[in-house]
Amino acid sequence: MDAKTELAPIKADAVTKRTSKRKARLRSILIYAAFTGPAILFFVLIQVIPFLMGLYYSFTSWNGVSSAVEWVGLQNYIKIFKDDPNFFQSFLFTTKFMLASVVISNLIGFGLALLLNAALKTRNILRTVFFIPNVIGGLLLGFIWQFIFVKAFASIGNLTGLAFFKLAWLGDETTAFWGIVIVFAWQVSGYMMVIYIAALQGVDHSLLEAARIDGASNWTLLTRIIIPLIIPAFTICFFLTISMAFKIFDLNLSLTNGGPFNSTQSVAINIYQEAFQNNRYGLGTAKSILFFLIVAVFTSVQVIMTKRKEVEA
């Protein structure tokens, strides 16, 4: 028997193995495509394509209705920086609102999580009660609180004589700002609470018991052990509250509609009015692109900073 005859079975076996590997690889690709393909398809259709179309329209003077689309280049962006002080006023309000809301929402959410992570008999009921505002629609929630600020507070103020309830909550720039902050914090604190509770339940209790044996106080346990161990939860909650506060629209619309005198107008309302009320869709999409970049910068910086704390922890 010659050498070629002896090597033939070995070559055939190698070809068979390569074929089976290719089939296995193809099968895994098809399975992966079957599971992820629909999600990727809808993401492209709902997110990527509209974003690219908006980016294109931001360089046009399209009014959102006619078929004529005129290319104007950077004129929309130049107009925003030169001739649109309302946009920067709304951005300043939105930034202040974001800072106040993020701090208050996370403080309340974390405080509730610490309270309801204890061995309370009613903790499951209380968790549900505190989470319920998050499932109520923003517009409906805004109209409910508008009634509370305008009617209920006035009635309580007349009965008790307390100046706090007699304030023009939605009719003054300062009180309207804090009114929106209160409603936003009331809505999202329960959601943050759930995330913090999940993180607290993942803390190793043996570490806490060992620290207590060594004489650590409750404050030391909280600041030196618990908070460093749940920094990932803070990363998530800060990211969510920053993005939600920046994008606030429905609460703002139903509570004050940007008033009084546009003093509580969020960027989202400013963009909405520009595009759909003033029929300047190109200018509105240019504002939305700028807003997207600003929010991306804020959230990216926040995630990077808190991620560094996670590494240190």
N, C-alpha and C positions, 0 to 999 in steps of 0.2 A: 504493500500500500504506500503510495507516495505521500509527500508532505501536504499537498493541496487537499487530498482526500481526508487526511487526518484533521486539517484545520476547518473543514467545511462545517461540521457540527458546531464548533466554537463560534464561527462567524454567524451562523444561523441563530444561535442562542443570544449573541450580542444584539443582532437585529431585532429579535423578539423582545428583548429587554428595553431597547430604545423605543420600540413601538408602544409597549405597555406604559412606559413613562410618559410618552407624548399623550396617550389616551387619558392617563390619570391627570396630567396637567390640564388638558382640555376640559375634562370633567370638572375639575376644581374651578376653572375659570367660568364655566357655564353656571355652576352652582352659585359662585360669587356674584355673577351678573344677574342671576334670577332673584337674589335677595336684595342686592344693592341697586340694581338697574332702575326699578321704579322710583326709588327715593332720589337717585341722581337725576333722573328724567324730570321729576316734578320740581326738584331744586333748581334745575336749569331753566325750566319754563316759568317758575314763579319768582325766582330771585335773580338769576344771572341775566336773562334776557331783558326783563324790565329795567334792571340797573343800567345795562349797556344802552338801552333805548333812552333812558333818562339822561345819561351822560351825553348822548348825541343831541337831544333836544335842548340841553343847557347851552349849546352853542348856536341856537336858532332863536328866532323871534316868533315862534309858533304860538297861536292863541288858544290852542287846545281844541278848536272846532273845525276850522277851515282845512282844506287839503293843501293849501300853499304853505310851504315851510321854507323860510328864508334863512340862509346861513349868515350869522353875524359875528362868528368867531368869539373873541373874548369880551365883547361889548357888554354882555349880561353881567359878567364878573366885575368888570370895571364900574358898571353902574351901581352894583351893590356896595362897593367900597367908597364911591364918590357921592352918590345921590340917594342913599337909602338909610337914613339914621334910624328908622323904625326897626330895621333888622337887627342892628347892634344893640338897640334898647331891649328888644325881645331876647336877644342872646344873653345880655347882662342879667335880665330877670331869670332866665332859665338856669344860668350858672349859679346864681345865688340860691334859687330854689333847689337845685341839685345838691349843693353843699349842705344846706339845712336838712333836706329830706333824708339824705344818706346817713347823716349822723343820728338823727332822731329815730329813723326807722330801724337802724341796726341796734341802737341802744335799747329800744323797746323790745325788739325781737329777741335779742340776747338775754335781756332781763327776764322775759317770759319763759325762755328756754331753761334758764337756771331754776326758775320757780317750779316749772312743770316737769323738770327732770327729777325732782325730789319725789319721795314716796307719799304722794297725796292720793287719797281715795278717788277724788273727782278729777284727776289730771287728764284722763281721756276725754271727759266731757268738756273740760276747759280748753283743751287743745282744739277740739272741734269748734267751739264758740269763737275762739280767737282767729281761727282760720277762715270762718265763713265769709267775712268781708272781702276776701280775695277772690271769691267765686262770683261776687255780684258785679255786674257790668259797670264800667266806669261812668257812662252817661246816667244810668239809673242811680248809682251811688251819689253822683254829683247833685242830681235833683233832690234826692232825699236830704242831703246835707244843706242844700240851699234852703229848703223848708226849715231845717233846724236852726240855721243861722238867722234867717229873716223872721220867722214866726215864733218858733219855740223859745229861742233865746230872749226875744222881746217880751214874751209872756212871763218868762221866769224873772226877767229884770223888773217888770212892773210889779210882780208879786213880792219879790225879795228886796228890791231897791239896790241890788248889787250893780256897780258900774260895769263890771266885766260883761254882764249879759246885755247891757244897754248899748254896747259899742256897735257902730255900723260895720259889721264884720265884712260884708261884701261891698260896701260903699266907700271904703277908704283904702288907699294904696297899701298902707302898712298892715292893717288887719286883714285885708283880702289876701295878701301874700301869705300870712300865717294861717289863714283859714284853709288855703289850698294845701299848705304843708301838713296841717292837722289831718285833713281828709286822706291825703296820700299816705301818710304814716299809718293811719288807722287801717287803710286797705292792705298794705303790703307787709306790715309787721308780722302778721300771722304766718305768711309764707316764709319770711326769714326765720321765724321761730321754729318751724318744722325742720329747716336745714340745720339750725344750731342744735336742736334736740338730737338729730341723727348723729351729729359730730360728738356731742357730749356723751352719748351712749357708747361711743367707740373708745372712750378714754379708759385705760387700764386702771381699775379700782385698786389694784395692789400698790400702784405708785402713790395714790392718794392716802391709803392706809399707812404706808411706810413713812410718808411725809408727816402725817398726824402723829405718829409715834415719836418722830424726831422733834415734835413741838411746833410744827408749822401752823400758823393761824389760817383761818378761812380766806383772808385776803391774800396771804402768801400762796395758798393752794391755787387760788384763782389766777393770780398774775404770773406766777412762776412755773406752774405746771399745766393748768387747764387751758388757758389762752394760747400758750405756745404750741400745745398739741393739736389745737383745732384751728390753727391759722388757715388751712385749706378751706374751711367753711367760711371764714372771713373773706377769703379771696372770691369765692363764688357769690356771697351775699353782697359784697361791695360792687362787684361787676354787674349784678342784676339790678341793684338799686340805682347805680349811676346811669345805666342805659335806660331804665324805665323812667327815671326822673327827667332825663334829657328829652325823652320822646313824649312827655306828657301832652295829651291832647284832649281826651274825652272829659276828664275831670275839670280841666281848665275851661273847656267850652261850656259845660253845663253849669259850673259854679259862677263864673264871672264873664265868660266870653271875651276875655282879655281886658275888661274894664277894671276900674274906672279910667277912662281916657288912655287906653292901651297900656296902663301901668303894670298889668299882670298878664300881658300877652306873651305866650310861649313861642318859641321858634316854630314849632309845628303848626300853630294857628296862623302865624305870619306867612308861612309857606302855603298853607291851605288857602288863605285869602288871596294871596298873590296869584296863585295858579287857577283857582276855580271861581273866585268872585271878581277879580280884576281881569280875568281872561288873559293873563300873561304867563302862559305855561312855560315858555322858555326861561323866563326870569325866575319863576318858581322852582323849576328843576335845578337851575344854577345854585339857588339858595340851598336846596336839599343836598346837592353834592358837597358844598362847603360844610354844611351841617354834618353830613356823614363823616367827612374827614376830621372835623373837630371832635366828634364823639369817639371816633376810632383812636385818636391820639390820647384822649382822656382815659379811656378804658384800657388801652395798651400800657400806659404809664402805671395805672393802678395795678394791673395784673403783674407787671414786672416787679413792682415794689413789694407787693405782698408775697410773690413767689420767692423773692430773696429772703423774706422772713421765714418762709417754710424751710428753706435750706438751713438757715441758722438754727431753727428749732430742732 
